């Protein structure tokens, strides 16, 4: 296992507590804490590893280092040439940035959403000798629906490679196969929105808005092009058909190995991106906090402005097992949030926390107005309410998920709108 546990000293723990003492804003005073009992997940898709093992016996695979080395998207602008009109509204110094190539910047089929880095993956912030940034995309088209892909970018070169995420199953002939990642996961349904990802140890965590969290294993990235029974020339098919494995034309696929879902299955939420004040959480985005003991995943809700401070959305913290890279469930087998807070603002697209100080990306300006990055701290105990700490900063148009890179003290995000896409980092405000 690549991830080690960490302990907090008494002094550090005291410092964390001190940073949470703040004067509540008007918004925080008006909102009430959420119920911690609303944040529970149960293990699902527990048979998927068996099918992945069967695929492993039939298909060649490649490790993350080799995928980064031979990344085929090598024509993206680099250095000073890497820029985007999305950054025109950004008021914070850009610490680092990477571009997509022209085809990925302009495509209206695929939309980038989630972001994670090798600093989430492990403490030393290296995967072998590589440092990578990963970005998730969901497919907007309906025929065929291709689900979710992830870009693996080598920060040393700026080159990247797409990997298609897939859902394994046993077909009617009794052979291991796979299909695109959709919600619900059967039939003709839309792609999982892929609003947030976290790479932790060997696992890639992906939010599924109405369901919970899906898990993929970096040790099982299958090379369809190199398979004797693989076909990457047909971009209209996925899975095993007549003895041949297809992948919508992508060279690599990574199948789901397990999942954690709402106890009552797919949750229902109000229409038009509105949220409920209580009940199961909407899983809109995902982040990692390595400053807690144990490490923890944070999840949150994207909610339209409903003129009600209790409907801005909620964030929660979920404990991880640093020895296995997997969730740390309670004694009853359920994965339960250890903390939950009401958000101080609507339209939050991404959140991370560091030493109990939260950082929130929000939007609201469409394809032209700026995004906003603000800090917030807990008030009212746990569960509680986040109160904005300092001014909100105008940032790039269309900012999405957030990821924190401790060694560089950088907040990373990705912008979503076609012709305005870029990955970039700023310092914490």
Order of alpha helices (4+ residues) and beta strands (2+ residues): alpha-alpha-beta-alpha-alpha-beta-alpha-beta-alpha-beta-beta-beta-beta-beta-beta-beta-beta-beta-beta-beta-beta-beta-beta-beta-beta-beta-beta-beta-beta-beta-beta-beta-beta-beta
